[in-house]
Amino acid sequence: MGKVKCIGILTSGGDAPGMNAAIRAVTRSAIAAGFGVKGIYRGYEGLINNEIKDFTTENVSNIIQRGGTILKTARSKEFMTPEGRQKAYDNMKAQGIDALIVIGGNGSLAGARIFAEEFDVPCIGLPGTIDNDLYGTDLTIGYDTTLNTIVECVDKIRDTATSHERIFFVEVMGRDAGFLAQNSAIASGAEAAIIPEDTTNADQLEQFIGRGIRKSKNSSMVIVSESPKCGAMYYAERVRKEYPEYDVRVSILGHLQRGGSPSASDRILASRLGVGAVQAILEGQRNVMVGIKNDDIVYVPFSNAIKNDKPVKKELINVLGILSI
Ligand code: F6P
């Protein structure tokens, strides 16, 4: 692989507020460093289908405040095949792109890792996911905004829960990770969070009811991590059957959690990581995710970022338990 002259940038997987701020930061810092920049549309799909455009600083004007991603996004099945990746590589070469910056979550960085292993292409990842589940970075782009959106929603639901004296199970996103559920529960003063990381054998519903919350309060908010089998509906059904004296409702927040203007924290994070990604290329780094640890920019090998589990701190579980009595 020769000297990098042109950087391609794409967003992939679920969109996250702050992705545009990252695209802006990568584009502007790359141009400032003398690189050419090309925007690749619809993630890896766009690389395969050659949906690629030259980017100037104007392409990223007036986007720092916008949610979603101006580059569009996709979850590409074809990129999972060797043939798909070969097509992507051929297009990259034909377009003169010699390094790739991928903004996305677990699946997207796993794709970048395989691609970088198969072809001699420096790939740099930026953690862009509301789930905050990438190892080696304290925060991912989009997480803070989504957390704030959830808290705003839970505050509103609480008004009606209190008025009707109901138990509400509010289901939030996060895929297999409970960061959004646990921290939104703390921030909204919820009575409990049910998260996948709490792997003790104890039944989390029994624990919540057993704490006798309904004896002292006339309503309860329980934040539940999404799950194919044990989501908010599952727990609501159980309460209806096992504790028919309680009036129960479910609210599944869904995709509204991923939308909206990014918070100041997400904009700053995305700007720092975007500049960090270009710096990584200048330093000759390859196949790393640029993350943030104790307020410092760090490079995390893809293999660590993707494979290792990032635990929800026990302390956070304790804090919610103590404060919800
Ligand atoms: O990974 C981000 C995320 O929003 C998860 O929290 C959620 O499980 C998933 O994406 C939803 O994906 P889709 O938008 O494809 O339904």
Residues whose N, C-alpha, C, O or C-beta is under 5 A from the ligand:
A	BS01	F6P	G14 D131 M173 G174 R175
